[in-house]
Amino acid sequence: MSSTGTTDHEATGPRGARHERDAADRLLRAATRSGAHLIAEAASLVQGWAVLADPIAGAVYSTPAAAAADGVHAAAAPREHPHCTQRPAAGAVLVLAAAPTVPPGHACHVATTTAALLEVRGQRAAELRDEQMRLHTTLIRLLLAGHTAAVTETLGGNRLTHVTVYRLSGVDLPTAHEVLWRAVRPSLAPYADAVTLMGRRDGELVVAELHRGGDDGRILRLVSRLSERHHLLAGMAGPLPLAEMPTAHSDAAAARHSATPDRRVVPADAVGASRLTPLLPTAPYTRWAESVLRPLSPAHQHLLLVWLRTGSKPRAAAALGLSAGTVRARIRDLSRLLGADLEDATVRAHLLLALRAPAPGDDSDSNSNSNSNSNRSRSGSSPPGPPRPPFPARLESLPDGLLDTEAVRTWAVGLVGGLEPHLRIALACWLRHHARTAPAAAELHVHRTTLAGWLTQCAEHLARNLADATVRAEIHLALKATRNGPDDPAALPRRGGRTYRRL
């Protein structure tokens, strides 16, 4: 990066050389203390301000603090600040604004020396980084294994009570890890108000912010910038009690599968946030959901919820930290326990509806039903409600008066109304095949490319993300609620061979 607003070094005599040596000595002594002291000394030497600006973290160090915004803006648009001297330094940009009375040569010398010392400090930190990263990964593994007390003791006692978890994936993950590490500057210092752990596990970056129940949003802002800059997708879960770290870990992975390039960071409580459930009559809805879920333990409910949110058993296995075979076996057992075919698209949609139901007696906003259900699953108990039916309800069908109301029909027509016949039939067939294009195209007797094009048109018409399993479940229910006849592939409008005609 070129320097702006500077000239070549002025010719100096012995006095000037001694002055520059004194400046270098002062900077060196400051560098042995900390990066903040180094920046403060540089600002003192130029009688102005100094900022170390990071593209992700913003102002890493700033003297005075009020100059942080100016320094970040100058680093982003150097041509708009020709009076500033800039140098690349340790992956960031050093910005100095000298007083008018300071010779340009002296400002250039201070900037060059400071940048060189920042590079040395950065190299020393890099030498220790691998060991520190391994330690962070170990602490995350201990939290996931339930060794909460050992981790909190390492980090300074019982002041850290809650955790917020982020799970990121993408091609540029190693670089993103280093950038986030530098931006966060994680420390394991005891008695800190918050400690951030980060480590790469199984091809993803896991970030766990441990705090005392209050999340100030700093890590979320950094993760958002990092995701945009390095094209990552991220899921977020929490804050949750530290003992529920495994739950937050799996919920964050489920949320990440709903992330898109337009929305790169998705909170877990936004996954499956339903526009349908607030329209359902509360009392019969909660009674039916409680009856359906009665045979399931909280652990069973959580596994099914993660599976239905991620949309596949391998993804659910990765989110839960289990093998795909284990997840398949458990889902087969739960299918027998519920007495329902969980491979049926309608059964899955009904099950997700039950899992998202508010707990009996919960009068909170239904948009937070995924959280209320998670809380119900974790506690394993519910407030007393109306008398339960003697036998569990069935998943194959819903009770009368649940989806056949005017409000639900209006919602369904607003969602899928206006779809052309061939698009509606193709979409319904694709949903029955659990979003698998090849078997759906075979049943429709069209080419996979043709079906992919139709699905793109459906997504544009519905203004929904069809890659989200929870969105697909609601669309499936909306198609059923608005169906006048069977959405049969045999009824697909055609005109010669495999083409179709518009009606």
Buried (B, 14 or more C-beta within 10 A) or exposed (E): EEBBBBEEBEEBEEEBEEBBEEBBEBBBEBBEEEBBBBBBBBBBBBBBBBBBBBBBBBBBBBBEEEBBBBBBBBBEEBEEBEBBBBBEBBBBBBBBBBEEEBBBBBBBBBBBBBBBBBBEBBEEBBEEBEEBBEBBBBBBBBBBEEBBEEBBEBBBEEBBBBBBBBBBBBEEBEEBBBBBBBBBEBEBEEEBEBBBBBBBBEEBBBBBBBBEEEBEEBBBBBBBBBBEBBEBBBBBBBBBBBBBBBBBBBBBBBBBBBBEEEEBBBBBBBBBBBBBBBBBEBEBBBBBBBBBBEEBEBEBBBBBBBBBBBBBBEBBBBBBBBEBEBBBEBBEEBBEEBEBEBEBBBBBBBBBBBBBBBBBEBEEEBBBBBBBBBBBBBEEEBEEBEEEEEEBBBBEEBBEEBBEBEEBBEBBEEBBEEBBBBBBBBBBBBBBBBBEBEEBBBBBEBEEEBBEEBBEBBBEBBEBBBBBBBBBBBBBBBBBBBEEEEBEBEEBEBEEEEEBEEE
